Amino acid sequence: MSLIDNSSSIDPRPLADRLRPETLADYIGQRHLMAEDKPLGGLASKGQIHSMILWGPPGTGKTTLAKILAISAGCKWISISAVLSGVKDIRLAVEQAEYYLTQGEKTVLFVDEVHRFNKSQQDAFLPHVEKGTITFIGATTENPSFEVNAALLSRARVYVLRGLLDEDLVQVVQRGAQALGLATSPAAQQLLIASVDGDARRCLNILEIAGQLGEGTITEETIAAATGERMRRFDKGGDLFYEQISALHKSIRGSSPDAAIYWFCRMLDGGADPRYIGRRLIRLASEDVGNADPRALELTLAAVSSFERLGKPEGELALAQAVLYLASVPKSDAAYKAFSAAKAFVAQSPTLDVPMHLRNAATGMMKDMGYGEGYRHAHAEDSADGAYAAGEDYFPAEMQPQQFYFPRSSGLEDKIKNRLERLRKLDAQVLGKRREGS
């Protein structure tokens, strides 16, 4: 975001709108895009423009940046909001752009919250972008790869804007305070910057409210009163939500309990539903810990149950305990891989009959038909490894035995691995003797 002081004592517009910049020199932040040797900085300095989508959190200067680029390229500016507009508004905007084109002037059509347009509404832009009637610039807080049509994405380059850095927000605060004719203490600045999570618009809105509450100097107390309940930049169903749950999952998988508890608290602080986190932890206990420590699933289920009984905030401690335990114990995805491999194998295989010796002879007729005949009961076998019928085949007769489960040398699963290896050796010995006998 950038700032120009256009304020006046009678201007009814919010401070953030009054200080909206009009030149590239006043723009604050997004140096990864706006430096002279970066994509948009170079574009603006040459007076060039192309269709694009600006993707970033609220208050990062998407609208301001689009308008500056349009001015730098000498284009007319038409702005519509996907929240308030429909196909009729798109048609009127295109008609206006066509008129400008007859006058030798190009048009930037800016669409705010473009992800809120449905497929047919987004398709309405395509022919006009193709013909060059408009240069399309869309702004969105949602991932364009999910929310914007592939056809429109192929005609527009995506640029990612980031939350403003603290040093950027210092400039925002200073210019805002100057426009209001107020002084701010360093501590008040720090508190304000910490509370807005990279959102320049929110920063100026709070500053304006603090100015109304204070007298001459903005203090920590006035900032705290103006801020109210601290709101994090967090979306309970959008990209930030899934980015953070991914970070939590990967931290646990990577056996980093400190990072895992950090992301867990970040999600709670941002308003995530602890029940959802609990469900993900249950899945994770099987997927990433598995048989390396079967207690992980039991403990996680108990933690989720505890939260259901206690609720917030007491029950969150049980979930935190599960997070730390899952991140600390040995890991194995062997059960997950075995399940996935077996599912894929079954989906691609014919429906083979259950072998007669594995069928249960529940009635006399079934026994007479050969159900269960030849079955070797494992507990009745005399095996060096106990309760094991060496050489027995439990797969369909038409199918070669398969191995889906490959235990890892991790935690309890190391013992499972060693036992299964011993059993396979017993199988090989019995099968070898059978071949010699035949």
Number of C-alpha atoms within 10 A of each C-alpha: 26 24 23 19 17 13 18 11 6 6 10 10 11 13 22 25 18 18 21 20 23 18 17 18 10 13 21 22 25 21 16 15 18 20 14 14 13 12 13 22 18 15 19 20 16 11 14 15 21 17 20 21 26 23 21 19 22 18 22 23 28 24 19 21 23 24 24 17 24 26 19 19 20 16 21 18 16 17 15 18 18 21 13 11 14 15 16 10 14 21 13 11 19 20 13 16 25 19 15 17 16 9 9 8 14 22 25 26 28 26 24 23 18 25 22 18 22 14 14 10 17 20 17 15 20 16 11 16 18 11 9 16 23 29 25 23 26 28 25 22 22 20 15 20 10 10 17 22 17 14 11 21 16 10 16 19 13 18 16 16 20 20 22 25 16 15 11 19 27 18 15 26 20 15 18 25 19 13 18 19 11 16 16 20 12 13 13 20 21 17 17 27 24 14 22 23 22 23 23 28 21 19 25 25 18 23 29 21 16 23 23 14 15 17 12 13 16 23 22 19 14 21 26 17 15 20 21 10 9 13 13 16 18 19 17 13 9 12 15 19 18 13 11 16 21 13 17 28 22 17 21 28 24 16 18 16 20 15 18 26 21 14 20 25 16 17 23 15 14 18 16 19 11 21 16 11 20 23 13 14 26 21 15 23 30 21 20 24 30 24 26 26 20 15 16 25 22 13 19 26 19 16 24 25 17 17 21 14 11 14 14 11 10 12 18 23 15 19 27 18 15 26 29 19 19 31 28 18 19 22 26 27 20 22 21 16 16 16 14 12 15 15 12 11 13 10 10 9 9 8 9 11 10 12 17 17 16 17 15 14 17 10 10 9 10 13 14 11 12 14 20 18 16 10 17 15 10 14 11 11 13 12 14 11 12 11 13 19 21 22 17 13 15 12 15 15 13 9 9 9 11 9 9 16 15 16 23 20 16 18 17 17 23 16 15 17 17 13 13 14 12 13 19 13 14 19 17 14 13 16 15 12 10 11 8 8 7 5
